[in-house]
Amino acid sequence: MEVRTKSVPGKGPGVLSGLDEVTQLLEGTSNSVWSIPEGSVFLPYEPVMIIEGQYRDFSPLETPLLGLLCQASGISTKARVVKEAAKDNPVFHFGSRRMHPSIAPMIGRSAYIGGCAGVAVSKTAKQLGLKPVGTIPHALILILEDSTTATGMFEKIFSDEVNTVALVDTFGDEKFEALENADLIEGLNAVRLDTPSSRRGDMKEIAREVRWELDLHGFSDVDIFISGGLDEESIPALNEVADAYGVGTAISNAPVVDFSLDIVEIEGEPVSKRGKKSGAKQLYLCGNCGERLVRTFGETALKCPSCDERAEPIMEKIIENGDVLKEPQTAKKIRDYSISQPFIAEHRA
């Protein structure tokens, strides 16, 4: 059986995620599994996984397996798309409050693998070996009735542990609150603009004005952190003035990757339904020019048609008759591998 998709949400390739849970799902069964590494970039019509076994033993697991891959890969893909839009500015995942809490760890892990620099939920961050990342909430400012009072108290208590970021749009104008916080909070690292859409106007111009005033008054070392309804469409225009982003719903509610799982070979004989290419397949990658090739499974290497160098197989065996063959990698290693890959590639069927 072969896992692949005919399309990827957005304009680029996809990022495979969810393999950790798929491995747990299939461990101890009678199945063998080959897969591209978790965090790998993939294109439409490329096989990302092959499963070999008795279909009667596997069929009850088909629906959960696809669910694990489809949603996690959709979130990782969207996170990478947003990261690409932000260029060198870090993106932090703020979207767990938009989804059911039982899947918050999956959402955060997938967002991190896709390229987010950190996550806000404490439990998720701990599972990933990270420190949670966030800023003071509007609620603290409302309770203490003043932005500088809230930020000052935070600075006094937590400055040895985390950077201080002032939220500057609760009661007053962003420019004046930013200047007041920068003047009164000695260790201020950044100001966060989270202006509600009903009051926003042009966020880029608001941020430009805040940046100008901070620089003019000697606070050029204070960064600007922007959040609130951001996605890959709105971020590029803000890169001129933003130093970091908090992105929530766009990532946590990302469209799923519509993977399908189909029989392509029975007892060694190629066979498939209409619209699917029969036979087990392997994905090959040329390390020299980046050419990607889908060919019959079993060949150890191919000559790249573009540069005549060797194209190596990408899918590797991770489970044999239910026994897991590879130790799980840390989320950081998976993320490092994931973002090291070019996000635009040509496909050769």
N, C-alpha and C positions, 0 to 999 in steps of 0.2 A: 504494500500500500504506500502511496506517495502523497505527501503534503505539499501543496503549492497554492498560489493564488493567481488569478487572472488580472488583478489590478491592486494597486496600493493607494490608499487615501492620500490626496495631495499630489504634488507634481514630481516628487523625487522617488527614490527607492524606499524600502522598508527596513526596519531594524527588528531582528528576531529576539523575542523575549518570552519568558514563561517556561523555558526549558528546565529550570530547576524543579518546578512542580510536575512537569511531564515525566521527568526521571523518577520522582517519588511515586507517581501514578503507576508506572509500568514496572517498577522494581518488584521482583518476586513473581512476576508473571512468566509465561512461556515465550514471550516475545523477544526479538532482537531489534535493535534500533540503531540507525545511522542518522546523524544530524550535522548540519553546519553548526559551528560554535555559537553559543548564546552571545548576543550582541552583534552578530554578523549583519552586514548590509545585504539585502537581497532585492531582486527585481521580479516583476511579473513573469510567470511561467517557469521560474527556476525552482527545482525541487529543494526544499529546505529540510526534509526529513523522509526517511524510508523506514517502514516497519515490516518485519518479516515474522510470520507466525501463523497459527491456526486461526482463521477468522472467527470461528465460533468462540474461541477463548478471548478474542480481542473486542468483538462487537459491542459488549456492554460499556467499554471504555472510550469508544469513538467520540461520543458527544462531549464528555468532560475534557478529553484531550484537546479537541478543537477549541472549546471554550477557554482553556488555559492559554493556548497559543494566540488565539485571535485577539482577545482583549489586551493582554499584556503587550503584544507586539504593536497593537494600535497606539497604546500610550507611549511606548518607547519611540515609535516612529514620529509621533507628534512632538515629543520632547526634542528630538533631533532637529525637526523642522524649525521649531521655535529657537533652538540654540543657533542654528545657521542664520536665522534672521537677526539675532542679537550680535552676531559677529564675535568680537572678543569680550563682550560684556557677559558676566555670569548670569544665569537664569536659575532662580530658586523655585522649587515646587511648593505652591501654596493651595493646592486644590483638593485636599482630602475632605474638607468640610462639605464639598459638593456631592460626595458619593457615600454609599453605605459604609459605616465604620468597619464592618467585618472585612472589607477588601482594601482598606487603607494601606496596609503593608505592601500588598501587591502593586497598588497604584504608585506608591512612593518608590519602590524598588525599580519598577519599569521606567518611571520618569528619570531616575538617577542613571540607569543604564543607557537611556537614550541621550543623556547629555546634561541634565540638570546638575548644578554644582552642589546642591544640598536640598534637604526636605525639612518641612516644618514640624511634622508629627514626631514626638519624642520616641515613641515605641518603634516606629519605622526607622528612625535615624539610628537607634541603638542596634537594631537588627542588621543594619548596613555597616556598622562600625563607624558611624559618623556622629558629630554633635548636631543636634537640631538647630535649624536656622530660622529666625523670624524677627519681628520687631514688636515694640509695645503696641497694644491694641487701642482702638478708639475708646473702649470701655474704661481703661485706666485714666485717660484724660478726662472723660466725662465725670467719673467719680471724684477725681481730684480737682476738677473745675478749671484746669489750666495745663497747657501743653508743656511749658517749661518746668512746672512743678512735678509733673509726672516723669518727664525725661530726667530731671535732676535727681529724683529719688531712685530711678532705675540706675543712673550712673553711679550713685553713691553705693548701692548694694551690689551691683553686678559687674562693674567696670573691670574687675580683675579677671572675669571669666569670659566676657563677650564684648564685642564692640557696641557702642551706644548709637542707636539710630532714632532720630526724633521724627515723630509723625506730626506733620505741620499743616493739616487741613481740617481739623476738627471744629474749631470755632471761628478762626480768622483767615485772613488772606495768607496764602502760602509764602509769599515773599517776606512779609513782616514776621510771621512765626518762625520762618527759617533763620532770619537774622537774629531774632531774640534768643532762640535756642543756641545758635552758634556763639553768641556773645556771652551767654550765661553758663553754658555747659563746656567746661574746659576740654574734656576728652571726646567731644562729639565727632563721630566717624562719618555720619551721613544723615541726610534728611530724606524722609520718605513722602512722596507725593501719591496720594490715593484718592484724589478728588472725585466725588461722585459725578456721574455723567450729567445729572441735572444742573450742576454748577460748573462743569468742566470748561466748556468753550474749546479752546485749542490747547491741548495738553503740551504740545511741543513749545508753544509760546510761553505758557506758564513756567515750564522747566527752564527755558532760555532766560526768562526774567529772573528766576531764582538763582540760576548760575551766575548771571551778570552781577547781581547784588552781592552774592557771597564773595565773588572774586574782588569786587570793588572795595569791600570792607575788610579784606585781608583773610578771608576764609576759603582760599582756593583748595585747601586740603580736605574740605568737607565734600563728600560725594553726594550724588543724587540717585536715589533708589526710587523707581517708579513701579506702581502696581495698579490693579483695578481694571479688569476686562481686557487684558492684553492678549494678543495672539501674533502669529507670524505676519499678518497684514498690517497691524498698527505699530509693531516694534521698529521696523527699519527707519521710519521717519524720526524716531526718538533717539537713535544711536548717537546723534550729534551731541546730545546733552545728558544722556543717561549713563550711569556707571554700573548699574545692575538692575535686574527686573525680578519681580515676584509674579509668577504666572499660575493661575489656578484652574478655572473651569476648562479653558481651551485644551489643557493637557489631561486632566482627570476624566473629562467627558469626550475624549478623542474617539473618532470613528474606529471601529474594529478593522483589522485586516481580515478580509473575507477568505480565509484559508478553506480549502476543501481537502478531503482525504478520500482517495479513490484506489481501488484495486487496479494494478497495472500488470500483474504477472501472477499466474496460478501454476504451481508445480513446475516452474521453469519455463512456462510458455507465455509469451507476451499476449496480453488481452486487456482491453479496457472498454468503457462505454463510449458512445459517440461524443466527440468533442474533446477527448483526452488521448494523448499519445501513449501507446502501450509500451510495456517494457520498463524495467527498473533503470533509473538514470542517475548520473552523478554530475555534480557541478564542478567545473574546473576553472582555475584562475591563473592567469599569467602574471607572475611576479614582476616581470619586466615592463610590460605596457599596460597591464590591468585588464586585458581582454578576458571576458567571461564566456564560458562555453558549457552547454548542456549536451552531454553525450551518454552513450550506453554505459551502464554501471559495470565496473570490473576492471577497466583500464587503469593502470597505475599512473600514467602521465601521457600527455598529448603534446604535439608540437603546435605552438600558437600560430594561427594562420596570418596574424598581423606582423609578427616579428621573428618567427621561427624559434623562439625560446620555448622552454618547457612550461606547460600549464599543468599545475598540480591539482589533484582532487581535494575538494574542500570538506565534503561530508566525511565524518569519521564515525567509527563504531563506538557507541557510548553504553550500550546494554547488550549483553549476550545471554539469551535464554533466561532473562530476568535478573541477571547479575550485572550490577553497575560497574563499568570498567574504569571510569575516571572519577577522581576526587572532585567535589564541587569547588569552583573558584570563588574568591571573594567578589562581592559586587563591584568593588573598586577596580579589580583587575579586568572584569568584564566591561566596565565602563571605559577604562583606558583603551582596551582593544577596540571597543565599538567606535569611539570618537576618533581613533587613529585612521579609520577607513574613509576614503573619499565618498561623498554622499551622492555624487552624480556619476553614473557609469553607463557605458553602452552595453547592449544585450545582443548576443548572437545565439539564436535558437538552434 
